[in-house]
Amino acid sequence: MNGEHKPTFIDLFSGCGGLSLGFLQAGYRCLLAVDQDPKSVHCYNLNLKGDSDRGAVQEDLSRLSSTDDVRAFLSRHGVEPVSCDVLIGGPPCQSFSVVGRNKIRALMESGGDLKAYWRKKNRDRTML
């Protein structure tokens, strides 16, 4: 893409940047990556932030409830909505998510001790 316009993307639920990495390697430019987890944002920025990637920011996307909220959010991060060619995202897998039905089930099965429940559950998931 010598001197020509690079297509752009925004990565929602970016995690440590797996999807972004693929798009960057394909010649895209990242306008913004967003994740709620501070450790993921830190890892993303250590590995991917640079000339073609503006880096990740920590934000809770569930707080955006209207088109105006989305416009304000993008504006705060210097992104014009019309400048984005592709919107990508990797929301949490249901089996690993700790929200919604999984959280309710965990509360019922753990008797309220969520920390111990998820520690055991994560240990069981990683031992094949």
Secondary structure, DSSP 8 states (H G I E B T S, - for coil): --SS---EEEEES-TTSHHHHHHHHTT-EEEEEEES-HHHHHHHHHHT-BTTB--EEE--GGG--SHHHHHHHHHHTT--GGG-SEEEE----TTT--STHHHHHHHHHHTT-HHHHHHHHHHHHH--
